[in-house]
Amino acid sequence: MSHLTPIRTIRLAAGQTTTVVAVRGTRLAVGGGRAWLTRERDERDFVLPAGRTFTCDGDEVLVVQMLVAGTL
């Protein structure tokens, strides 16, 4: 039996922030706008333009802020 993960769309205004509690394999896709993403215990930050994705390599907490209004 395969594990199914629900698809959820979050619309965020420019400057709006959300926290995502993710499990290994969770994929975040930027459907519009541009997002800044950071992870707990990781000094790196990521900027993702529309059309790009980020896949979690472990269970983690992500903080995402939209730099340009769009969807996640």
Secondary structure, DSSP 8 states (H G I E B T S, - for coil): ----------EE-TT-EEEEEE-TT-EEE--EEEEEEEETT---EEEEETT-EEE-SSSEEEEEEEEEEEE-
